[in-house]
Amino acid sequence: MRGMNFPKRYVIVILTFICTCVCYIERLGFSIAYTVAADAAGVNQSSKGTILSTFYYGYACSQVPGGWVAQRIGGRRVLLLSFVLWSLTCALAPLDPNKVMTLVLARLLVGVAQGFIFPSIHTVLAQWVPPHERSRSVSLTTSGMYLGAAAGMLFLPSLVKFRGPQSIFLAEAALGAMWSLLWVKYASDPPRSEHAKATAAGFGESLLPIKGSQKVKVENGGHSGKPAKIPWKRIILSLPVWAIVVNNFTFHYALYVLMNWLPTYFEQSLQLSLQEMGSSKMIPYLNMFIFSNIGGVVADYLITRRILSVTKTRKFLNTVGFIVASIALMTLPLFRTSGGTVFCSSVALGFLALGRAGFAVNHMDIAPRYAGIVMGVSNTAGTLAGIIGVDLTGKLLEAARTANSDITSPETWRAVFLIPGLLCIFGSFLFLLFATGERVFD
């Protein structure tokens, strides 16, 4: 990156994009590796769901603390520490379905470490990215999740086949280490000289953590040695925040159910081998990558050309994305071929990603100074969706098996996909009612 004439904020955005890409390679990689190892060991569907959801318990615990710590000491440092911790855990943890407690502790630790990542990213982006570039910057950064998932679906099943499930852990640890080195080399806090109007615009140096010896301006022109207090009560009681929270829950419920259970759906319901599906199995996540960036570009275009207000832009993209995704999710079990299932899941995930240009960027619209905090609160809800959705899916499938229902039957899977479909409708309606693109928290 040295020698290129990129503005530094673009370098930061590219690095955060790679960060989310690597994180989702890890998450999808575990579900693929564990599914293979657990099926070989004869683990039932309910137990699989419990282990797959363990990550999200740790992830939920560290979301709000992650936002608070990033606010106090800086997202750049917290991001590095979280990456080092989960990479070390992957390098050292054995993948043995019979060692349940070891697996649980390892996944909890990885979840806690990764829980600091997205609040830290939003804190960093709020510092570096001006308001008129936020939609496409956040969309590009978060689209790394989907490119990582697509790459994982394409390459990791073959890695498992030729090197065994444990090889995925080692590959993920190596990727984490390489990103950490890049972050140390190229990341920095924004210098004041680049952001002369940072305070007015709601980004830049004005959002950096305040050290003990620094003073901050107050309204009457004086100075205070104490950092501004985080308005926890106003954040928790804010309807625009709750609009984001509900949609974050909805988005991640659908995403995590598909990410963790689509391999099982392909292999056990459709009787298709992931290794034999070739590149088609990565299309749903590649579609998310494409639609996420389309959403960001469209949102910034509508806002900068003043075609729609920020509020109307967020609501428009969120509604279109979630309603189309709900239709695709509820019709997915009707498709009984690989082509039909890939198409339907691609539409569902693609339009969910488009909807992120609505709710996911809205953190920085309403609270640029507290973007990491609001993201932590919102992502806690998204993480609860992982805990509930992934575990509930396993229980639904196991209950169907116990009732002598065939796991290959579309009836068995109908409830699995109906729940996130209905949640998408509810979430989009709530966002239309209560969301705003105006700044709520100074």
PELIN-V754093 format. One record per helix or strand of 3 or more residues. SS is the DSSP state (2 for helix, 1 for strand). FROM is the first residue (numbers start at 0). TO is the last residue. If there is no record, write none. Layout:
BEGIN
ss;from;to
SS;FROM;TO
SS;FROM;TO
END
This chain:
BEGIN
ss;from;to
2;7;40
2;44;60
2;62;72
2;74;91
2;99;127
2;130;162
2;165;185
2;191;193
2;197;200
2;203;206
2;231;236
2;238;268
2;274;303
2;309;333
2;337;358
2;361;365
2;370;401
2;409;433
END
